[in-house]
Amino acid sequence: MLKHIFKLSFLFGVIIVMIILIFGYLFFEPFLTEKEETITVINTERWTGEQGKYFIFTENEVFLNADDYYHNKHNADKLYPKFKKGYTYKVKVVGWYIPFLPRFRNIIEILETNPNKYTPIEDN
């Protein structure tokens, strides 16, 4: 009987530690992964299933422009119209990009727009 209680308490301890690590990471993700990137926009698209979520397509990566409590971001609707196809931007992003998983880095803010660096994008 005592053996089963020990195993059960150990299992609950592991679960509690995992929950603390996951929520701790979510809370500290902006501080751990914040980075400045220079991107050239190829295309932009709205997420049809949810309000306030947008995709920004670039040559090497797809970025997400979404409101996120943990990133302290609530301006996705205002930021989205500023992205123009073919223009180059310096942006602040948060998160990890994992190519084989649907995990996109979130664009937090536009630091600089370079209208002189326009790259014509052909529609296919």
C-alpha positions as CSV (number, residue, x, y, z in Angstrom):
1,M,0.0,0.0,0.0
2,L,2.8,2.4,0.9
3,K,4.5,1.6,-2.3
4,H,1.5,2.7,-4.4
5,I,1.2,5.9,-2.5
6,F,4.8,6.7,-3.1
7,K,4.5,6.0,-6.9
8,L,1.3,8.1,-7.0
9,S,2.9,11.0,-5.2
10,F,6.0,10.7,-7.4
11,L,3.8,10.9,-10.5
12,F,2.0,14.0,-9.2
13,G,5.3,15.6,-8.4
14,V,6.6,15.0,-12.0
15,I,3.4,16.4,-13.4
16,I,3.6,19.5,-11.2
17,V,7.2,20.1,-12.2
18,M,6.3,19.8,-15.9
19,I,3.5,22.2,-15.6
20,I,5.8,24.7,-13.8
21,L,8.4,24.3,-16.6
22,I,5.9,24.8,-19.4
23,F,4.2,27.9,-17.9
24,G,7.6,29.3,-16.9
25,Y,8.9,28.9,-20.5
26,L,5.7,30.6,-21.8
27,F,6.2,33.5,-19.4
28,F,9.9,33.9,-20.1
29,E,9.8,33.1,-23.9
30,P,9.9,36.8,-25.0
31,F,13.1,37.3,-22.9
32,L,14.8,34.1,-24.0
33,T,14.0,34.1,-27.8
34,E,13.5,37.8,-28.8
35,K,15.5,38.6,-31.9
36,E,15.6,41.2,-34.7
37,E,15.2,39.9,-38.2
38,T,15.3,41.6,-41.7
39,I,12.6,40.1,-43.9
40,T,11.2,40.7,-47.4
41,V,7.5,40.0,-47.6
42,I,6.4,37.7,-50.3
43,N,2.8,37.4,-49.3
44,T,0.4,38.0,-46.4
45,E,-2.7,36.0,-45.5
46,R,-5.4,36.2,-42.8
47,W,-6.1,33.2,-40.6
48,T,-9.7,32.5,-41.4
49,G,-10.5,30.5,-38.3
50,E,-9.6,33.2,-35.7
51,Q,-9.7,36.9,-35.4
52,G,-6.4,38.7,-34.9
53,K,-4.1,36.0,-36.5
54,Y,-2.2,36.7,-39.7
55,F,0.6,34.9,-41.7
56,I,3.5,36.8,-43.2
57,F,5.4,34.8,-45.8
58,T,9.1,35.4,-46.5
59,E,11.7,33.6,-48.6
60,N,13.0,31.5,-45.8
61,E,10.2,31.4,-43.2
62,V,6.6,31.9,-42.4
63,F,5.9,34.3,-39.5
64,L,2.8,34.7,-37.4
65,N,1.4,38.1,-36.6
66,A,-1.0,37.3,-33.7
67,D,-2.2,38.7,-30.4
68,D,-0.6,36.8,-27.6
69,Y,-1.0,37.3,-23.8
70,Y,2.5,35.8,-23.0
71,H,4.2,38.1,-25.6
72,N,2.3,41.1,-24.3
73,K,1.1,41.8,-27.8
74,H,-2.3,43.2,-28.6
75,N,-1.8,45.1,-31.9
76,A,-1.9,42.4,-34.6
77,D,-4.9,44.1,-36.4
78,K,-3.0,47.4,-36.6
79,L,0.3,45.8,-37.6
80,Y,-1.0,43.6,-40.4
81,P,-1.9,46.4,-43.0
82,K,1.6,47.8,-42.7
83,F,3.1,44.7,-44.4
84,K,3.3,45.2,-48.1
85,K,4.3,42.6,-50.6
86,G,7.8,43.0,-51.9
87,Y,9.0,45.5,-49.1
88,T,11.8,44.8,-46.7
89,Y,11.3,45.2,-43.0
90,K,13.3,45.0,-39.8
91,V,11.1,43.3,-37.3
92,K,11.3,42.0,-33.7
93,V,10.3,38.4,-33.4
94,V,9.7,36.0,-30.5
95,G,9.7,32.2,-30.5
96,W,11.4,29.2,-32.1
97,Y,11.0,28.3,-35.7
98,I,10.7,24.5,-36.1
99,P,10.4,23.6,-39.8
100,F,8.6,20.2,-39.4
101,L,6.1,21.5,-36.7
102,P,3.5,24.2,-37.2
103,R,5.3,26.5,-34.8
104,F,5.8,30.0,-36.2
105,R,7.7,32.9,-34.7
106,N,5.5,35.8,-33.8
107,I,6.3,39.3,-35.1
108,I,6.0,41.6,-32.1
109,E,6.8,44.9,-33.8
110,I,8.1,46.6,-36.9
111,L,11.3,48.4,-36.1
112,E,12.1,49.8,-39.5
113,T,10.5,49.8,-43.0
114,N,12.8,50.2,-46.0
115,P,10.7,51.5,-48.9
116,N,13.9,51.9,-51.0
117,K,14.5,48.2,-50.8
118,Y,11.5,47.0,-52.8
119,T,11.7,43.6,-54.5
120,P,9.1,43.0,-57.2
121,I,7.3,39.8,-56.5
122,E,5.7,38.0,-59.5
123,D,2.3,36.4,-58.9
124,N,2.1,32.9,-60.2
